[in-house]
């Protein structure tokens, strides 16, 4: 078709589009990944769950299949430049029940040459290689970030389970690292219920080493606490996405047994409790504050002589301490009750006594004793009076119907459960799904024996959070002889923050562990 041009109109030559130059620096991967025979050997070994070693690549299947590839990036200068780019990123403090470390923003769209180059290699060539080894089609989804673990940072026991995650990976970019520096990747065995039991293998971080494993019902692992004060455990980590492995039904733990109060009168209170807390007018002040805040700490709660006696008895060697787990839910020691010295047994008896239930009712306004009226009794009385008045006005009967009477609920019986706990470095409790599903209204009591020099930076404090929310509602720090009472509803969960190695004794023998103790009880109306 002929084209027409206006008179005098000139034809301008078309400008050539300049191709946008990529700033990406190509990443060369370990040569062992190019060997077809190696790939076939690793594929067969992974499928048969047997160990194999091929040059810089090592596959081990205990306690679950994991692969270690040393010298993952073949160019040393690339590794150095990658480290430099990563350390210039913005990092954000991450801290909750499960972890404490610093994490970068998502690296999915970062344009730094070496970060972009590694990302392309990982989720391009290496993803294809890994998919062939596993016999699974892995998605192109990019899921990668950078983490810095420094002194006392930690990531506690978990299995990485999340819909779509198929393979987890970690690329270490660390200075020379020793086992004594902490920060190891610890792998757990599991029991017949697919719950983690004990650490059987610890991988020490090594520069330019990639570790990967399938996310499965048994892939429980942790990053142990970093113990060195002058090194940074820098790593890149993320997941390759694909079809998730089938998971068994979630194991449900047996409920902790609850008990009724012991028939003990107020003589026991007089022997143990600071006299000021026995004053009725002071109890009313405490109740007023508790009803406003749903929590209170009562300092110097035990009489000084009793407090000192209990504190000394907690350190006696006759007490047998049992580790409480599993580690994906908790890690601390509980005293075997039949090995307790007499004064500790008496203290437990105090906290379970009928007189103490009544004292707690006076402190909190909760119905933990039959002498304490239910919150709604006054309202019920007002309603009943109103019904009678209305009945008199209309001439109707004021007697309740038998149907209404049959629907009245029987009053619940107050119960409690409790234990004596020892918290050493490495102790913690975690939030978990089963706890959220079984949450109910309860009064928490903690009576610590921690020493006057216990500091909040050591950990061991109790955090209360709203279910499925990150924001902390309340933090209760352990304080010698300070009785902490917290009332929580069905949407409130709690955890004890990991006790770190700052809590070690500063004596000449640095291996001496400093532990603190507490009596922990839960009361139900």
PyMOL commands that set and color helices and strands:
alter all, ss='L'
color gray80, all
select helices_A, chain A and resi 31-34+36-48+76-87+113-134+179-181+267-272+275-278+280-293+304-313+337-339+342-352+354-364+377-394+402-407+433-437+456-458+501-503
alter helices_A, ss='H'
color red, helices_A
select strands_A, chain A and resi 52-54+57-60+66-69+91-95+99-104+144-149+154-158+165-172+185-190+196-203+209-214+221-223+233-241+295-298+321-324+330-335+415-423+428-429+442-449+462-466+472-476+483-488+492-496+516-524
alter strands_A, ss='S'
color yellow, strands_A
deselect
rebuild
show_as cartoon
